């Protein structure tokens, strides 16, 4: 009997936290001795997600200060908590690839985007650039553009000045979403991406009890910077900065590792692709405090307080191409800022690292190809149906026929589904999941409910004083439709069979969609009746 099986059989001797940790590990590893104790569906084939991560220069995937080993654990966490099966390919433009991470399936030195791999084999590509001069070849740029235009997602970052320009500075769209060089025709007095000027993007926070940050290594202490996440709709952050209230009660990722000189995202701009014009979006702002320097100066003058855009996104799915995320600096990702590697300091606390790692995980979820979402959602719907007690928690008779179920009960089923997903994943993930399910049958309505949808017509957004009041609470329409979708799944006997396979799960989307359409029709009919009653009450001719 191996150690893991021994722990399982003596689980009664463990405390609550130890038991939960053991069960999570067992659900991830799925050893054969568990088969008699768990449902067959835990052994279904996961959704494969192929990830390519590329570094250049002094960046690498190791455990040193400029390594990305801590960041890579985001994929291990996703593997343990989602239906995805992550396969990581690590690459370096020269020869610094080395990682023991168990999800790594290939490590490539002297990497070339045009010849080393077929980029179409990957669902997401991550670029961490430090080399400031030269450029990847025309052939490599063309290969990356074809990858993005084929639906692949891309993340790119550098650091201050021109750091990262070599690999990222000429990629279509990416090159215009972030500054990959010093600001044109400017001196360090006004240059916000310099190393030492007074308007450099120094996000270091003072040590505890200090008025200003005077030590470079404050970037490796336990005090992160606070960022401002942009709000959408009624106050929801972008899915990249949303987090389960179990981890962060606010539901907002509002911290990042700090650093004495970050890069900067560029202002929002429109990109036209495939006949669609879609705007990029600034989703986070970082702040520079007054008077930051480093011990002895080291060429860094006292900072002038200001703010700068630090995370930007572009939702290419609207144009049927890949999504893009750019970040102001890879210092949000490397070990020296996360765990204090190669310094006397210890980095972020465990709780703060969990928050920052959720940002990494959100990027990996958001930029992946649409087919990944199409695969995941089958399992999410099934899990909600069989494990969440959605229906039992809202109906006195869980087997009641649809025609005898009140609309408010259907509404409550949908509302509870969103609440469960918000706690398990994040509020923004929950809402976007429901809206994307609606989009399968009512794309125009879904686009109106998508609070994160960027400007797509090339015009400026309406000014705040002309935004119409939200007279209609569309949540009720959405929740009632979703609730009816779950009743349709309940009534379809094929999903309750103990012999159900992952291949047999394929029809779940169609069955759910038909129920959703029926629920939307019921909700709309009731809404129309309510409007007519109101118009008669106030004697309006509608």
ABEGO torsion letter per residue (X at the ends): XBAAAAAAAAAAABBAAAAAAAAAAAAAAGBAAAAAABBAAAABBBBBBBBBBBBBEABBABABAABAAAAAAAAAAAAAABABBBBBBBBBABBABBBABAABABBBBGBBAAAABBAAABABBBBBBABABEBBBAAAAAAAAAAAAAGBBBBBBBBBEABGAAAAAABBGAAAABBABBBBGBBAAABAABAABAABBBABBBBBGBABBABAAAAABABBBBBBBBBBEAGBBBAAABBBAAABAAGBBABBBBBABBBBBBBBBBBBBGGBBBBBBBABBBBBBBGBBBBGGGGBBBBBBBBBBABBBBBAAAAGBBBBBBBABAAAABAAAAAGBGBABAEBBAAAAAAAAAAAAAAAAAABBAAAAAAAAAAAAAAAAAAAGAAAAABABAABBAAABBAAAAAAAAAAAAAAAAAABBAAAAAAAAAAAAAAABAAAAAAABAABBBAAGBBBBBAAABBBBABBAAAAAAAAAAAAAAAAAABAAAABAABBAAAAAAAAAAAAAAAAAAAAAAAAAAAAAAAAAAAAAGBBX
